[in-house]
Amino acid sequence: MIASDLVRAAVAMLFILTVKEHSPWLLYLLSGLLMFASPYFTSGRAAILPSITTPKELHTANSLTQTTQWTTITLGPWPRV
């Protein structure tokens, strides 16, 4: 999980290169790399969640995880002014 997150952080930092250079191929490449590394983190998080919560808290933890994920997916692409 940590290795996957470090890879995702490095790839996300490379998106800075796309600010000045308008290279669609670089956006596609970085997006693909980011999506390739994400399932390893997501499955690791899902596997460890029952170990770090009590059975009573598991439903709330899963709900918070999904709510956070879908909120960032929804709000992430909105343009900033």
C-alpha positions as CSV (number, residue, x, y, z in Angstrom):
1,M,0.0,0.0,0.0
2,I,2.8,2.4,0.9
3,A,4.7,1.6,-2.3
4,S,1.6,2.1,-4.4
5,D,0.9,5.4,-2.7
6,L,4.4,6.6,-3.2
7,V,4.2,5.8,-6.9
8,R,0.8,7.6,-7.2
9,A,2.3,10.6,-5.4
10,A,5.3,10.7,-7.8
11,V,3.1,10.4,-10.8
12,A,0.7,13.1,-9.5
13,M,3.6,15.4,-9.0
14,L,4.6,14.9,-12.7
15,F,1.2,16.5,-13.6
16,I,2.9,19.8,-12.8
17,L,4.8,19.3,-16.1
18,T,1.6,19.6,-18.0
19,V,0.8,23.1,-16.8
20,K,3.3,24.9,-19.1
21,E,3.4,22.3,-21.8
22,H,0.1,21.5,-23.4
23,S,0.9,17.9,-24.4
24,P,-2.2,15.7,-24.5
25,W,-0.1,12.6,-24.8
26,L,1.6,13.5,-21.5
27,L,-1.8,13.8,-19.8
28,Y,-2.9,10.5,-21.2
29,L,0.3,8.8,-20.1
30,L,0.3,10.2,-16.6
31,S,-3.4,9.4,-16.2
32,G,-2.8,5.9,-17.3
33,L,0.1,5.4,-14.9
34,L,-2.0,6.9,-12.1
35,M,-4.9,4.6,-12.8
36,F,-2.5,1.6,-13.0
37,A,-1.2,2.2,-9.5
38,S,-4.5,3.0,-7.9
39,P,-6.1,-0.5,-7.7
40,Y,-3.2,-1.7,-5.5
41,F,-3.8,1.0,-3.0
42,T,-7.6,0.7,-3.1
43,S,-7.5,-3.1,-2.6
44,G,-4.9,-2.8,0.2
45,R,-7.1,-0.2,2.0
46,A,-10.1,-2.4,1.7
47,A,-8.2,-5.4,3.0
48,I,-6.8,-3.5,6.0
49,L,-9.9,-1.6,7.0
50,P,-11.5,-4.5,9.0
51,S,-8.2,-4.9,10.9
52,I,-8.0,-1.3,12.1
53,T,-11.7,-0.9,13.0
54,T,-14.0,-2.7,15.3
55,P,-16.8,-4.7,13.7
56,K,-19.2,-2.1,14.9
57,E,-17.2,0.7,13.2
58,L,-16.6,-1.1,9.9
59,H,-19.9,0.1,8.3
60,T,-19.1,3.7,9.2
61,A,-15.5,3.4,8.0
62,N,-16.6,1.9,4.7
63,S,-19.2,4.6,4.3
64,L,-16.7,7.4,5.0
65,T,-14.2,5.9,2.5
66,Q,-16.8,5.7,-0.3
67,T,-18.2,9.1,0.5
68,T,-14.8,10.7,0.4
69,Q,-13.9,8.9,-2.8
70,W,-17.0,9.9,-4.7
71,T,-16.9,13.5,-3.4
72,T,-13.3,13.9,-4.7
73,I,-14.3,12.3,-8.0
74,T,-17.2,14.7,-8.3
75,L,-15.5,17.9,-7.2
76,G,-12.1,17.3,-8.7
77,P,-12.8,18.2,-12.3
78,W,-14.6,21.4,-11.5
79,P,-12.7,24.4,-12.9
80,R,-11.2,26.8,-10.3
81,V,-11.6,30.5,-10.9
